Every structure is written in C-alpha cells, then in structure tokens.
Amino acid sequence: MINRRTSLATLFYIMALLLPAVRPPATVAGQVQREDNNLRITAVNTGEFPTVGVRVLTTTAGSAPIADLTRLVVRENGVPIPDATAATTPVGIDLALVIDANPDLLLFDDRSGLSRRDKLAAGIAHYAEQFMDPVGLDRVSVIVPDETGEGATFLIQDATQPGEVAAAVNAYAPLPPRVTPLQAMLTTAIDHLAAGDEGRFRAILLYTDGARLDRQLDYQPLIEAAQAANIPIYAAVLGADASAEEIANVSRLVSPTNGLYVHMPEPEAADPIYAIFQAQGRQAELTYQSALRQSGTHNVSVSLGNARDTVPFELTLTAPQVTIDAPPETVRRAGSAVDTPLTLLQPAVLPLTVRVIWPDGRSGSLAEVDFRVDDVPQPLSALPPLDNEGVMSLRWDISNLDAGDYRLEVEIVDALGFRAAAVPVDITIEVARPVPPTPTPAPTRVPLSNVAQQAAGGLPWPALLAAVVIAGVIMVFALWRRRRDKKPVVADAPMPRIIPAAGPPPGDHVAVLEWQDDSGSPGDQIVLVAADVAFGSDPDAVDVVIDDPGVSRLHARVRRAANNEFWLYDEGSIAGTFLNYERLGLAPRLLQHNDVIQFGRVTLRFRLELPGSPGDW
C-alpha cells in the first residue's frame, strides 16, 4: 500500500510533467504570448518627392515582424492612399547578448564532451555566421560580469562583423562569481540600447539557466525600462533540462516585454529567436505618390487594425533652377567653295548643355521642355532626359542659319508643375567661304551735257543718218588697218602640250610662270614672289602688264595660301581665263605643276622649280 507522502510526491511529479501540455497554445517553446500587433513609423523619406517612402517597424507575438504587409494602410494628412506599394528594406538591428556566467556555466550535461559554456559559445558563433547581416548593418554587443563579479562589462561592443562576435565569445574564459550581477548587466544592456537608434529593432537575449532569477532580479524596474524603450527581452535556458521553475523565472521577464524564451540544450536550439532578429533587420517600407504641392508640416500615418502610428514631416517645395552652360559666343560655319550651299556649311548642329537643380534638395523630373531661338520654338523629337547630375543635352539645328545674332531661351516645367526659365544666351554665327574673285567694275556711263543733248535732239533725221554712215566707214577702215598691221597667225600652229602634273621633287621650290610662244616652247619666266600677283592691261591696277587686246585691265590673279598652295582667280574678265584649255568660272582653282594658263592670246605655264635650276625636271 502506498503511503500518503508517496502519493502526494507522485502527484506533484505528474503535474510537473503535464504542465507544458496544459499551457495555452504558444508561438515558440510553449510560452504564452500577446496576440496584439504593433507598429512604429521609423522614417519618412521625401528625397525623391513626389515619391514618398514610409519605413515601418512592425511587431506581433514575440516581437516578430508582421508577415502580411498588404494589410497596412497609409494616410497622408488623413486621406487614405489607395495605391501604396509595400516592400522590405535592410536597416539592421541593435542586439545585446547577456551571459549569466554563474558557476553552472562550466557544467557538462551530457556525454558530448561540451560544457554549457562551450555550447553557449557555439550558439553565439552560429548566430553570427548564419543570421547576422553580412554587410555590417547589425550591431552586436556582449555583456558579461566584470572582474570583481559585482558589475557589468562589455566583452565586445557594437560589433558589425560576424567574425568579431564569434572570436570574442570563443576566447571568453569566465571566472564565475558566486552570484552573477544580472540586475546590473541587464540594466547596462537596456541603457546601451536605449541610447542607440530608435529607428532600428533593439533586443536583449539573456543566456541563463534560469534557476536563480527570482532571487537575483528586481523584475519591475527592468520591465518598465524595457517597455519604455520598446526593447523586448528574450531568454535561452541553458542545460540539458528546463524545469518549470526555470521557465517561470524567465517568463516573468520575457512575457511583459513581448519577447520569447527557448530551451537551449544544443547550440542550434535558439534558431527561432535568431530568425526573428534576422527578419527584423529588414523593415517594411511603404511607397506612394504624394498629392502635396505646398511646403509646410504634413502628417503621415500607417495603421493595421487598431494599431496606428502618426508622425509629422517637413516638406519644402521650390521651383527648380535652370541654366544654359555658356557656349562659344561666336560659332563659325565654313564651306570649302565660294558657292557652298548654306545647308552644307559645317557645323550643322550645335550641342547645348542645360543644367537643372532643385534648391530643396529633391531629385525631380521634367514634364515639359521649351527651347526657343529668337522666340521661335525649336522642335524636339522627345523629352530630353536628365542624368544623375541634372544635366540635359539639347541639339540646336543650325543647318539653315546664315550669319547673324541669335538669342537662345530654355524654359522647363517639372513634375510638380513648377516653371523655370534660364537666362537667355546670345550667340553670333559667322559664315566663311573662300573669297570669290573681284570682278572688274563696268565703266560708268557718262551722261551727255545739256548742249550736246540739245544738239542731238535738234538735228533732223537725214543728218543723223549721214552721221551713222560716216561712223560705220571709219570703223571699217580701223578694222582694216588693224588686220593689216597684225602679225599673221599660222592656223595649224601646235598648242602647248599639257605635261602631267607629277609634282616637283622634294625640297624648297619657287613658283614661276613661263611664257609660251606659238610653238609651245618655253620662254621668259615670271617668278611669283609676292603672295598676291595681279595680271591685266592697266599698269596702275596690276603687277604684271599683258599688252593684248583680249586681256582686261584687271584680268586675273594668282594667290599663295598659307600652306604654300597657289590659287588662280578670274577677276571677271571679258575674254575669260583658261586653265588647261577650260574656262575658269568665278570659283578659284588650285594650280598644279605644269598647268597651262591663258589670258587672251597669251599662254603661260605654271611650274615649281628649285631655286637656280630652271628648266624641265
């Protein structure tokens, strides 16, 4: 028969075993959790206005993030935004790991050969390697008892690299005090996290066996301080087993702050808590297109059911500023011939650089660009894009523009409807073509005197007819005398042959014109020393006088260019200037070695000779 004491002991043992089974359903490790959701706006970004980004830290049971972001509702100045989009963005967390380094930390609970301290170090290293942000957004601190055993100290503070955390914990060799100063250690953790960034998720994870917490801690001040700073406290219960008393001790600290506890007999057992830390490193971000068009203080709110947070934000909207980078004041359009058409002059397009900045610091976009020249709109095939520096390129078509002064104006309208105009820029276009030959001016007709007019007007028509007959006889006689005195020309005299212009040998040379007789043989030479040599019959108007009836008073000229090229120009002669037996028009022609030039009945050959060595090469 079982005695009363044995029966009571057995009953209490069975109740202890069934205690986890009779607890209400829980999220992690069986502890009771609050089911209410909470959220907090941590940032409002207007840098890309009118696009606004609202960053939100959400929490549900165990301070895990809310998974379904589609239920979040955004309002701007109380007006719901129906088309807000939800995503997550990495921001990192602030985490304090508190190690209850009491004497039991060095115990061996199983035959694995690992003490509780070894499993603790392996668990923290596992978190650092598998769950910390790899680019350094997370900040992790580890707090242990100080050397006196009466206070707290940082084993490592705000470490951002996983290797730092793992190395610090693996190197930790505790000298356990009789009683761990957990009150001071947890207070240090709360104070350190509360002084950090409120826009990040902040949490404390206590590694403890939980057996002595009710005798070591003053719970209420710790809970109130953690709640005021929105810092949940988590716990990992060390050891092979977790008693009901140990679980009750950690639950008194975890549940009021919306944290979680796990039993951690092995390093990976704390992964559910580590997963929450990793998920909270990415916060929800709601993006929408704002309808605001006025500067000032505005409100944005985010709600989920009964949970809502509202924050004010300042908005400064100003019109953009637009400037035209100073182009050259003078643009020279050039052609290769005297008759080059306007549309073929180069350049035909002038690139312009326009800069747009927003003084309020936002990066805006353009809705309209108006480019005008002398108040005439210039066509744009498409809206010119802005690069990251706010630079826009325009192409001004000047192919049909002649010489003159032009005023350039650029006006823009940004996406918010603000209009801005650049200071106008004035540009002068010059047109350059080769200089055409100077035509010989026609003789000015001298009017008859009044007396002569009266005399002519008073003569009867028989007298006028007689005067005309006499003048005709005189002209016929003059022509007969001229033909009689003229040297006979042999009809079959050979024309000067054109020698191919193979080019002179290398070296310095001079240009000469050789007189050719009727047989085409060379004669005297004219050395072209001056840069401009004029030919004609008027000694007062030319450099080389040619006494021939077919030569005008100013007939032609040869000019030497800066690159030592020689050009033949006709000066509007009556009989014309011929180059290689082809009549030269108003456009000049480049002279080549051995070219044949004709002025009236005079024939010259253009040659390039070495100084002091005339004759053929």
Secondary structure as GFF3:
##gff-version 3
##sequence-region A 1 617
A	DSSP	alpha_helix	4	22	.	.	.	ID=ss1
A	DSSP	beta_strand	38	48	.	.	.	ID=ss2
A	DSSP	beta_strand	51	59	.	.	.	ID=ss3
A	DSSP	three_ten_helix	61	63	.	.	.	ID=ss4
A	DSSP	three_ten_helix	69	71	.	.	.	ID=ss5
A	DSSP	beta_strand	73	76	.	.	.	ID=ss6
A	DSSP	beta_strand	79	80	.	.	.	ID=ss7
A	DSSP	beta_strand	85	90	.	.	.	ID=ss8
A	DSSP	beta_strand	93	99	.	.	.	ID=ss9
A	DSSP	three_ten_helix	103	106	.	.	.	ID=ss10
A	DSSP	alpha_helix	116	130	.	.	.	ID=ss11
A	DSSP	beta_strand	139	145	.	.	.	ID=ss12
A	DSSP	beta_strand	152	159	.	.	.	ID=ss13
A	DSSP	alpha_helix	162	170	.	.	.	ID=ss14
A	DSSP	alpha_helix	182	194	.	.	.	ID=ss15
A	DSSP	beta_strand	201	208	.	.	.	ID=ss16
A	DSSP	alpha_helix	213	216	.	.	.	ID=ss17
A	DSSP	alpha_helix	219	228	.	.	.	ID=ss18
A	DSSP	beta_strand	233	238	.	.	.	ID=ss19
A	DSSP	alpha_helix	244	254	.	.	.	ID=ss20
A	DSSP	three_ten_helix	255	257	.	.	.	ID=ss21
A	DSSP	beta_strand	261	264	.	.	.	ID=ss22
A	DSSP	three_ten_helix	267	270	.	.	.	ID=ss23
A	DSSP	alpha_helix	271	280	.	.	.	ID=ss24
A	DSSP	beta_strand	282	289	.	.	.	ID=ss25
A	DSSP	beta_strand	296	304	.	.	.	ID=ss26
A	DSSP	beta_strand	307	315	.	.	.	ID=ss27
A	DSSP	beta_strand	321	324	.	.	.	ID=ss28
A	DSSP	beta_strand	330	334	.	.	.	ID=ss29
A	DSSP	three_ten_helix	342	344	.	.	.	ID=ss30
A	DSSP	beta_strand	349	357	.	.	.	ID=ss31
A	DSSP	beta_strand	366	373	.	.	.	ID=ss32
A	DSSP	beta_strand	376	377	.	.	.	ID=ss33
A	DSSP	beta_strand	391	397	.	.	.	ID=ss34
A	DSSP	beta_strand	404	414	.	.	.	ID=ss35
A	DSSP	beta_strand	419	421	.	.	.	ID=ss36
A	DSSP	beta_strand	425	432	.	.	.	ID=ss37
A	DSSP	alpha_helix	450	458	.	.	.	ID=ss38
A	DSSP	alpha_helix	461	485	.	.	.	ID=ss39
A	DSSP	beta_strand	510	516	.	.	.	ID=ss40
A	DSSP	beta_strand	522	527	.	.	.	ID=ss41
A	DSSP	beta_strand	532	536	.	.	.	ID=ss42
A	DSSP	beta_strand	544	545	.	.	.	ID=ss43
A	DSSP	beta_strand	556	560	.	.	.	ID=ss44
A	DSSP	beta_strand	566	570	.	.	.	ID=ss45
A	DSSP	beta_strand	577	579	.	.	.	ID=ss46
A	DSSP	beta_strand	582	583	.	.	.	ID=ss47
A	DSSP	beta_strand	589	590	.	.	.	ID=ss48
A	DSSP	beta_strand	596	599	.	.	.	ID=ss49
A	DSSP	beta_strand	602	609	.	.	.	ID=ss50
###
